[in-house]
Every structure is written in C-alpha cells, then in structure tokens.
Amino acid sequence: MEKIPSGACKTLHLVRHAQGMHNLESEKSQDPLTSFEFFDAQLSSQGWQQVRQKRKDVCANGLLKRIELVITSPMSRTLQTAVGIFHGEDQPELSDVTSYEEGNGRISDTDQQPTFNRPPIIALEVCRERLGKYECDKRGTISHYRSHFPAVDFSLIENEDDILWEPNKREPFGDVLARGMKFINWLWTRKETEIAVVSHGVFLQEAFELINTNKYRALKL
C-alpha cells in the first residue's frame, strides 16, 4: 500500500442513517429483521423527522457550504438520509417532510435552482452495513435506486444485483474491518478535503476505530 501523503488532512463528517423501520421493530425483537417485510428497510416517520432536523442544522451552521462530497451506502435508508440532508429543500423549516417520505427523498423538477450548495453524492458498495442474514441489510437493484435517487452517482458500483449478501451467514467483523480499510484507502485518492459519509452503525464503528486508535496508520505503513 502507498503511504499516507505527508501533511495530508481530510475532515470527515460521519452520519449514521436516520431511524429505519427495522430499527423501530428491533427495539421489540431481533426476529423481524430476518423477515422479507424489512427487506432494504426504509426510514420510519421518526427517521424522516430526524432528516428534516439535520437538514436545518447543516444549513444553519454553514456546514452545507463546506461539504465538497457526500459518500453513501447504496441502501434505501442511507440514500434517503443522504439526499434528504444534503439535497433537501433550501428552506427546510417550510418543507413538508411527507413529500420526501412518499418520494424516497427525490428532488422535484421545480426544486433545481438551490440557494444552498448541493454537493455531489456518490454511492459505494464498500460502505454497506455488516452483510448477511438480515433482510434489512440486503439491497435492491441499482436500476431501482437510480430511478428513485437520480441525483446520486452509482457508477462506481459494478453489480446490478446484490451478490454480497448471504441468507445464512453473517459477515465476520474482520471482513467489515477489511472493507473499512479499503474505504479509507479510497478516501485518500479523492481530491476533496471535507467529506460527509452516510453509512451504518457497525461499518462506521469498525472502519473508523482504525483511525481513532491509530491502527490504520500502523497497518497502512
């Protein structure tokens, strides 16, 4: 592996997706997560409210003006979160979150002249949640996502269908860590210095524990 560039610095804003329907159900029992009912779980009503509030926050504190790139996992709940926060309506205090909920966060043709910055959004397969077993972590087809999230760039995802998820096997944590390493290596190839990452709890925890404990630099060098 190449060494980290001398003096290189990037600011990362880590965003776990807003509350999904599977999160709501898992508070009662883990069993529903294996049900097809929660396949590629979407945001709950509370999740949409969280997106709306976060959109207001990033507009108010000036963060939206600084973000140069948004990277997201290609799952409905992360795509909805990423598009809702970073490509949402320019005056979120006046917006109706229901319109986003019904449209999966899709931006209307009448909302294409923003007052605020709308950074590019790139979907990466490597940023997905821990794979396997749970239907909520199985993704749909890329063509489906493209039609629902036209503002997102899916060109870096090679496979139309989900070939990574296995019904009877949960991905080992070591493999999640390896994906985290691959992702961090990819980040260093980007020219952007301030980046938002919209992903999942386990992936974010495993990937960025490498940085927090300085293990990434040791392994990479």
N, C-alpha and C positions, 0 to 999 in steps of 0.2 A: 504494500500500500504506500501511497505517497504521504509525505509528512504534511502536517497542517501548515499552511503558509505562515511565515514569520510575521507576527504583528496582526494576523487576521482576526477579525472580530465580527460577529453577527449577533443581532438582537432577535431573539425568538419569543413570540407570544404564543403560549401553549393553551389551546382551548379544547376542553373535553366537550363533546356534543351535549346539547341540552337534553332534558329528560325524554326518554323514549317510552313507547308503550310497554316494552319489555321490562324497563326499569320499574315502572309502576306495578306490573304484575309480580316481579321478582321480590318485591317487598313482602309478598304473601307466601310465595313458594318458588323454588327453582324449577319445578316441573313444567310450568307453561313455556319455558324457554326452548324446550325441545319440540313444541307444537308448531305445525306449519302456520298456525294463526299468527305467529310472531315472526314469520319469515321477513328478513331485512326490515326489522322494526322501524317504524316512522316515529316522528315526535308526537308526544301527547299534547293535550291542550296546555298543560302547565309548561311543557317544553317550549311551545310557541311563545308563551308569555316571557319565558327566560330569554329567548332570542330577541324579542322586541326590546326588552330592557337592556340587553347587552348592546344592541344596535344604538340605542340612545346614549349609552355610556361612551362608546368609541367615537361617536360624533361629538359629544360634549367635551371630552378630554383631548381632542385633537389627534388621537391615535390613528384614525382612519386616513388622515392626511399623510401619515408617515409610513404606513404599511405599503411595501412595494410588491409583495407577492403573498398569496394565500395558498397553502397546500392542504388538501383534504383527502381523507379516506373516501373511496368510492362506494359508500353505503348511504342509504336514504337519509338516515338521521344526521350524518355528518355533512352531507351535501345540503340538506335543509338548513342546518346550523350555519354553515359557511356562507351560503348565498343570502340567507336572511340577515346575518350580521353585516357582512361586507358589501353586499349588493342590494341591500334593502332600500326602502323608501327614504328619501332625503330628509323628510320631516317625520321621524318615527312616532313622535308624540301625537301626530294627527292620523297615523296609519291604522288600518284595521287589520289586526293580525289574522283574522279569519280568512282574508283573501289569500294570504300566504299559505295557510293551512290547507285550503282547498286546492291551491295550485302548486303545492310542493315547493314553495319558495320561488316560483317562476316569476321573472320580471316581465311586466306587460310592455307592449309596444309604445304605450303613452308615457312610459317611465324611463326613457332612454337618454334624457338630457340632464345628467345629475349635477347638482350643486357641489356635492362631495365627491371625493375620489372613489373610484371603484377599481381596486387592484385586480390584476388577473388572478384567476383561480385555477389551479392545476390539481387534478386527481391522481393519486399514486396508490397502486395496489399494496405497496410495501407498508403503508400506514394503517392497514386494517387492524381490527381487533384480533385478539387471540382466536385462531381458527378452529373449526371443527365442532361437531356435536350439537351446538345450539343453533336453531334455525334463525334466530335473530342476527347471527353473525355470517349468514350465507347471503351473498349478493345476487342481484338480478343481472340481466344482460346490460352491456354497455350501451347498446342502442336504446334501450328503455330509459336509461339515465340521460343520455344525450337529448332525447325528446322532452324530458321534464326539466332539465337543467342546461339550457342552451348556452348560458354564459360560462360554463365550466369546460376546461380543456381536458379531454380524455385521451389525447393522442399518445400518451406515454404508457397506456395500459394495452398490453398485447392481445389479451384473450377476450373475446366477446362474452363467453360464459365463464362461470366461476369454476376453475379447475383446481383450486387450492383447498376448498372446504371439504372435509370428510365427515360423513354422518356418525361414525362410531369411534372416532379418535380425536381427542383434544390435543391441539398443538403444544408440544413441550415448551416450557418457559425459555429454555436455551435457544430454541428456534425463533421465538419472539425477540430475544435479545440480539440474535444474528440479524434479524430484519431491521432492528433499531440501528445496529452498526452500519448496515448498508444504507439506511436512510441518512444518517449523519454524514457519511462519506459523500453521498449525493448532494447534500446541502452545501458542501464546500465547493462544489463545481458551479454553483449559482453565483451570479454577479450581485444579486440583491443582498443588502445588509440588514434589512429589517423585515422579518417574515412572520406571518401568523400560520400556525399549524393546528388544524382542526382534526382531531382524531378521537381515540377511545382510551378509557382509563388504564387498562392493562398495558397497551402499547406505549402510551406516554410514560407510564411509571417505569417500565423496563428500559425503554430507549434512553430516557434522559437521566436515569440513575447512573448511567455510564459517565455522563458529564458531571453530575453532582459529586461523584466520588473520585473524579479524575481517572477513572479506569479507562475511559475512552482514549485519552491521550497516551496512556501507557500501552494499551493494546495497539493503537494505530502506529506508534513509533516503533 
